[in-house]
Structures are given as structure tokens and as C-alpha cells.
Amino acid sequence: MEMLFSKFGDLVRIDMKKNYAFVQFTNTDDATKAKDATNGGKLDQNVITVECKCLMLFCRDIMLLVFL
């Protein structure tokens, strides 16, 4: 997961769960670029869905929610 998303910018954290992950970037522009580039792509033969979730009021911090 880190190899897939780190090329879009600096990561704050990645939290892996069973069939999804939370990916947090240091800025919203990088998160948006990563979402646009990876949504509908493949990871380990699985098509992934990537959504943006706001962490704070006014969406200053965005975390990507990646469904595997």
C-alpha cells in the first residue's frame, strides 16, 4: 500500500484493515492526486475503490479510504 501511494506525496500514516485501508497525506492536493490516479486501478489483482473523507471541518485534512 505504501509503495502505491507514497509516489503522490508525503504520507502521515496508513492503517490497514481486513479489506480496506486508511491512507493519510500531509496535504490535500497530494491526497486528491492519489485518489484520481488510483481509483479503479488494481492492487494484487483486485480492483480498488478510493474515496476521500474529511477529517476536520472545512476539509483541511483528507484521508483516503481504499476498498480492496
Sine and cosine of phi, psi and omega as CSV:
sin_phi,cos_phi,sin_psi,cos_psi,sin_omega,cos_omega
0.00,0.00,-0.68,0.74,-0.01,-1.00
-0.89,0.46,-0.65,0.76,0.01,-1.00
-0.89,0.45,-0.57,0.82,-0.01,-1.00
-0.94,0.35,-0.68,0.74,-0.14,-0.99
-0.99,-0.14,-0.40,0.92,-0.08,-1.00
-0.91,0.41,-0.37,0.93,0.01,-1.00
-0.95,0.32,-0.18,0.98,0.00,-1.00
-1.00,-0.08,-0.19,0.98,0.02,-1.00
0.41,-0.91,-0.04,-1.00,-0.02,-1.00
-0.96,0.27,0.75,-0.67,0.00,-1.00
-1.00,-0.10,0.63,-0.78,0.12,-0.99
-1.00,0.05,-0.74,0.68,0.00,-1.00
-0.26,-0.97,0.33,-0.94,0.14,-0.99
-0.73,-0.68,0.83,-0.56,0.06,-1.00
-0.92,-0.40,0.93,-0.38,0.00,-1.00
-1.00,-0.03,0.70,-0.72,0.10,-0.99
-0.87,-0.49,-0.24,-0.97,-0.08,-1.00
-0.89,0.46,-0.84,0.54,-0.04,-1.00
-0.78,-0.62,0.40,0.92,0.08,-1.00
-0.41,-0.91,0.21,-0.98,0.01,-1.00
-0.57,-0.82,0.47,-0.88,0.16,-0.99
-0.97,-0.26,0.79,-0.62,0.01,-1.00
-0.84,-0.54,0.86,-0.51,-0.03,-1.00
-0.91,-0.42,0.76,-0.65,0.03,-1.00
-0.98,-0.22,0.25,-0.97,0.02,-1.00
-0.97,0.24,-0.35,0.94,0.07,-1.00
-0.58,-0.82,0.38,-0.92,-0.12,-0.99
-0.94,0.34,-0.52,0.86,0.02,-1.00
-0.89,0.46,-0.67,0.74,0.04,-1.00
-0.90,0.43,-0.65,0.76,0.02,-1.00
-0.89,0.45,-0.66,0.75,0.01,-1.00
-0.91,0.41,-0.68,0.74,0.05,-1.00
-0.87,0.49,-0.70,0.72,0.00,-1.00
-0.89,0.45,-0.68,0.73,0.02,-1.00
-0.87,0.49,-0.75,0.66,-0.04,-1.00
-0.89,0.46,-0.58,0.81,-0.05,-1.00
-0.99,0.14,-0.45,0.89,-0.12,-0.99
-0.95,-0.30,-0.35,0.94,-0.03,-1.00
-0.87,0.50,0.81,-0.58,-0.02,-1.00
1.00,0.05,-0.03,1.00,0.02,-1.00
-0.99,0.15,-0.13,-0.99,-0.02,-1.00
-0.88,-0.48,0.57,-0.82,0.11,-0.99
-0.64,-0.77,0.88,-0.47,-0.04,-1.00
0.79,0.62,0.75,0.66,0.05,-1.00
0.94,0.35,0.10,0.99,0.03,-1.00
-0.95,-0.31,0.69,-0.73,0.12,-0.99
-0.97,0.26,0.74,-0.67,-0.03,-1.00
-0.95,-0.31,0.53,-0.85,0.09,-1.00
-0.92,-0.40,0.78,-0.63,-0.05,-1.00
-0.86,-0.51,0.81,-0.59,0.02,-1.00
-0.82,-0.58,0.47,-0.88,0.08,-1.00
-1.00,-0.10,0.67,-0.74,0.07,-1.00
-0.79,-0.62,0.77,-0.64,0.02,-1.00
-0.98,0.22,0.68,-0.73,0.03,-1.00
-0.99,-0.13,-0.41,0.91,-0.05,-1.00
-0.70,-0.71,0.27,-0.96,0.08,-1.00
-0.84,0.54,0.66,-0.75,-0.02,-1.00
0.95,0.31,0.19,0.98,0.12,-0.99
0.81,0.58,0.68,0.73,0.09,-1.00
-0.95,0.31,-0.49,0.87,0.04,-1.00
-0.87,-0.50,0.78,-0.63,0.00,-1.00
-0.85,-0.52,0.69,-0.72,0.11,-0.99
-0.91,-0.42,0.68,-0.73,0.07,-1.00
-1.00,0.06,0.69,-0.73,0.10,-1.00
-0.96,-0.29,0.90,-0.43,-0.09,-1.00
-0.94,-0.33,0.88,-0.48,0.05,-1.00
-0.99,-0.12,0.79,-0.61,0.00,-1.00
-0.99,-0.14,0.00,0.00,0.00,0.00
